[in-house]
Amino acid sequence: MRVTESTIYQQTIAQANAALAKVAKAQGELSSGLRVQAPSDDPQAAGLLVRHKFDQAQITAIQNGAQSAANELNAADSALGDVSTILARAQAVATQLGNDTYTADERAAAAEEVDGLFKQVVNSLNARFGDRYIFGGYSDDQAPFAADGTYQGDTGVRQVEVASGVYEDASIRADVMAKGVGGGVDILQTLTDLSAALRSNDGDAIRASIGSLQAGINQVATAQSHAGTSVNLFTATVSACSQQLTDETKVISQLGDADVMDASTQLSLAQYALNATLTAASQTLNFSLVNLLGK
């Protein structure tokens, strides 16, 4: 088979291009720090990288959701702490003014304080976290409690993912905690009744409210306990996700990152090979040209 100058030229160009491609790949690894820059570089590693990066994104989403839920429940716990303190003050007023040595005027004056406590409870129960009302259930875009104590939220309980397919409650049912749905006491109605009893100078009704207020305090404490349990779980989730992300980062690095020393060595070898190829190509093409001119 006769090898023509054209064939020699094409082979020489192909060899030079191959050498240039190796140099470019080695330079790309060094500049980007990535060993796998395209699926063709290592199909198996590229496939694993896609999977691990997906896992990394999913873990990050769970971590962010858990942290946000923990922050919101901490805000809810703070608001409930305020409610508990207010109810304890109302109970102290009822205990003190339940004594029949107090006059009707003194009890009427105490009713004014209880009215103020009622407003403080409503204000605390309308607490917000960011742009959401904490105690409104899914209806979190408007204040859940009206000025008269009417509940305007719903019965929804938001849930947040703590592991793939596993969810934890991330909000409190205010209709249960504050209004006594399911067998509890309506703490707002209890404050309203105490105020009315004080104004009407009804000692028996005033004393009767002490037990209801204690039940309300216990009710709020139960909600705080549930919130605390969820906060602990969400906090543990955030911590676990941090470790998982560290592990995923290591795996992704092992699969796709370039070894600087190895990449530097490969670049040096590729450059040497390119120079050798170009030198040989120059000699070959010059020889072919001399032969052509000598004909």
KOLMI-91358 format. One record per residue (C-alpha): residue number from 1; z, x, y. Coordinates in steps of 0.001 Angstrom, whole numbers. Layout:
! residues N
 resi       w       u       v
  NUM       Z       X       Y
...
! end
This chain:
! residues 295
 resi       w       u       v
    1       0       0       0
    2   -1101    1497    3315
    3    1570    1581    6005
    4     -56    1034    9387
    5    1255    2158   12759
    6    1885   -1497   13541
    7    4102   -1832   10461
    8    6020    1309   11385
    9    6496     -20   14921
   10    7796   -3392   13701
   11   10204   -1770   11242
   12   11480     607   13893
   13   12087   -2228   16380
   14   13883   -4248   13710
   15   16168   -1320   12879
   16   16927    -755   16554
   17   17707   -4449   17103
   18   20031   -4465   14079
   19   21863   -1432   15445
   20   22121   -3054   18877
   21   23544   -6228   17293
   22   26277   -4227   15547
   23   27189   -2533   18829
   24   27267   -5877   20637
   25   29486   -7389   17929
   26   31919   -4469   18067
   27   31972   -4603   21877
   28   32564   -8367   21724
   29   35541   -7916   19412
   30   37104   -5356   21726
   31   36518   -7325   24925
   32   37554  -10722   23554
   33   40179   -9518   21118
   34   38642  -11835   18508
   35   37333  -10785   15115
   36   35846  -14225   14398
   37   33772  -15215   17419
   38   31377  -17457   15497
   39   31502  -19159   12070
   40   28891  -16735   10790
   41   31268  -13799   11358
   42   33540  -15013    8539
   43   32861  -18584    7330
   44   36062  -18847    5283
   45   38282  -17558    8089
   46   36455  -19760   10598
   47   37199  -22833    8493
   48   40877  -21909    8216
   49   41032  -21290   11962
   50   39770  -24812   12655
   51   42448  -26296   10408
   52   45296  -24212   11824
   53   44252  -24862   15413
   54   44244  -28595   14649
   55   47733  -28260   13164
   56   48807  -26318   16237
   57   47566  -29078   18548
   58   49318  -31757   16471
   59   52613  -29835   16491
   60   52351  -29346   20252
   61   51825  -33075   20754
   62   54890  -33885   18607
   63   56971  -31325   20470
   64   55967  -32666   23883
   65   56639  -36248   22816
   66   60050  -35362   21371
   67   61062  -33443   24491
   68   60038  -36308   26752
   69   61940  -38789   24555
   70   65061  -36601   24617
   71   64900  -36350   28404
   72   64492  -40100   28797
   73   67334  -40906   26412
   74   69574  -38472   28273
   75   68763  -40402   31447
   76   69564  -43652   29610
   77   72868  -42216   28403
   78   73766  -41251   31966
   79   72994  -44768   33220
   80   75032  -46299   30387
   81   77911  -43995   31264
   82   77850  -45448   34771
   83   77853  -48992   33351
   84   80823  -48177   31133
   85   82763  -46774   34106
   86   81996  -49902   36150
   87   83114  -52200   33331
   88   86322  -50215   32960
   89   86995  -50742   36668
   90   86359  -54477   36302
   91   88762  -54554   33362
   92   91404  -52817   35477
   93   90908  -55437   38202
   94   91239  -58264   35672
   95   94365  -56721   34166
   96   95971  -56266   37563
   97   94929  -59569   39138
   98   95703  -61442   35939
   99   99336  -61163   36971
  100  100328  -64457   38546
  101  102299  -62707   41275
  102   98989  -62265   43122
  103   97991  -64897   45626
  104   94751  -66848   45791
  105   93652  -64807   48824
  106   94299  -61556   47020
  107   92306  -62741   44027
  108   89469  -63913   46285
  109   89369  -60466   47865
  110   89214  -58912   44373
  111   86283  -61215   43585
  112   84331  -59467   46338
  113   84893  -56161   44578
  114   83739  -57627   41254
  115   80585  -58928   42944
  116   79930  -55378   44083
  117   80514  -54085   40554
  118   77992  -56634   39262
  119   75362  -55275   41637
  120   76129  -51713   40552
  121   75645  -52638   36894
  122   72292  -54286   37662
  123   71254  -51205   39606
  124   72227  -48894   36716
  125   70410  -51062   34193
  126   67280  -50843   36351
  127   67316  -47057   36055
  128   63960  -45294   35921
  129   62706  -42132   34279
  130   59531  -40975   35939
  131   57489  -44111   36557
  132   59084  -46076   33695
  133   62028  -48474   33708
  134   64217  -47231   30863
  135   65715  -50528   29709
  136   62676  -52806   29859
  137   61354  -52277   26341
  138   57564  -52243   26427
  139   57657  -54046   29801
  140   58521  -50836   31580
  141   56482  -51290   34750
  142   58927  -53656   36461
  143   62695  -53862   36916
  144   64098  -55372   33682
  145   67063  -57076   35364
  146   66775  -59562   38220
  147   69378  -59675   40986
  148   71167  -62544   39225
  149   71357  -60610   35951
  150   68472  -62330   34169
  151   66751  -60037   31673
  152   63019  -59753   32360
  153   62127  -57096   29803
  154   61159  -57581   26160
  155   62608  -56728   22761
  156   60304  -53788   22092
  157   61717  -50419   21038
  158   59467  -47448   21689
  159   59147  -44921   18886
  160   58139  -41275   19032
  161   56767  -39108   16230
  162   59169  -36415   14996
  163   57003  -35256   12079
  164   53583  -36221   10782
  165   53837  -39987   10189
  166   57615  -40095   10803
  167   58946  -41942   13860
  168   62316  -42297   15592
  169   63536  -44898   18097
  170   63207  -43572   21634
  171   64550  -46489   23681
  172   67441  -48961   23702
  173   67229  -52729   23362
  174   68838  -53833   26620
  175   68886  -57477   25561
  176   71306  -56449   22790
  177   73264  -53845   24748
  178   73672  -55781   28010
  179   73023  -59439   27191
  180   74696  -59617   23796
  181   71697  -60866   21828
  182   72628  -60984   18157
  183   76298  -61784   18577
  184   77614  -59559   21347
  185   78816  -60372   24853
  186   76750  -60746   27992
  187   78351  -58119   30220
  188   76665  -59452   33353
  189   77772  -63012   32640
  190   81288  -61690   31952
  191   81388  -60111   35423
  192   80080  -63349   36942
  193   82766  -65349   35119
  194   85495  -62932   36253
  195   84387  -63285   39854
  196   84452  -67081   39558
  197   87901  -67024   37934
  198   89256  -64850   40741
  199   87827  -67155   43392
  200   89245  -70246   41721
  201   92628  -68535   41287
  202   92471  -69227   37531
  203   94957  -66810   35941
  204   94175  -67803   32358
  205   90430  -67262   32854
  206   91057  -63921   34561
  207   93186  -62717   31650
  208   90662  -64023   29132
  209   87969  -61811   30643
  210   89873  -58627   29715
  211   88885  -58908   26038
  212   85269  -59719   26883
  213   85072  -56697   29155
  214   86463  -54498   26372
  215   83841  -55892   24008
  216   81207  -55063   26617
  217   82524  -51509   26960
  218   82365  -51110   23173
  219   78842  -52515   23178
  220   77689  -49962   25722
  221   79443  -47176   23799
  222   77537  -48155   20655
  223   74244  -47920   22549
  224   75275  -44503   23887
  225   76104  -43359   20369
  226   72676  -44414   19101
  227   71034  -42680   22048
  228   73004  -39502   21352
  229   71968  -39496   17705
  230   68323  -39856   18684
  231   68620  -37123   21333
  232   70005  -34742   18688
  233   67107  -35538   16381
  234   64517  -35097   19122
  235   66118  -31833   20228
  236   66052  -30568   16642
  237   62395  -31614   16448
  238   61561  -29606   19572
  239   63270  -26563   18074
  240   61519  -26969   14728
  241   58163  -27375   16445
  242   58745  -24157   18397
  243   59192  -22257   15125
  244   56162  -23947   13584
  245   54045  -23038   16601
  246   55181  -19419   16324
  247   54166  -19412   12663
  248   50799  -21033   13408
  249   50125  -18515   16175
  250   50761  -15659   13742
  251   48423  -17144   11136
  252   45690  -17776   13717
  253   46098  -14242   14998
  254   45839  -12793   11498
  255   42731  -14839   10764
  256   40834  -14440   13989
  257   42175  -11603   16112
  258   40508   -8218   16096
  259   42335   -5055   15048
  260   41960   -2887   18142
  261   41953     394   16233
  262   39522    -889   13641
  263   37294   -2492   16293
  264   37255     765   18267
  265   36281    2691   15145
  266   33557     162   14321
  267   32227     399   17874
  268   32070    4194   17691
  269   30260    4033   14342
  270   27873    1364   15620
  271   27082    3385   18747
  272   26510    6502   16648
  273   24226    4542   14332
  274   22376    3069   17314
  275   21817    6505   18846
  276   20608    7836   15519
  277   18282    4858   15094
  278   16884    5219   18607
  279   16354    8965   18113
  280   14571    8409   14831
  281   12558    5583   16350
  282   11485    7800   19222
  283   10340   10547   16860
  284    8547    8079   14576
  285    6745    6321   17396
  286    5737    9622   19019
  287    4413   10863   15681
  288    2443    7643   15236
  289    1061    7979   18738
  290     -37   11603   18103
  291   -1807   10519   14947
  292   -3487    7716   16787
  293   -4729   10006   19559
  294   -5880   12636   17060
  295   -8234   10234   15359
! end
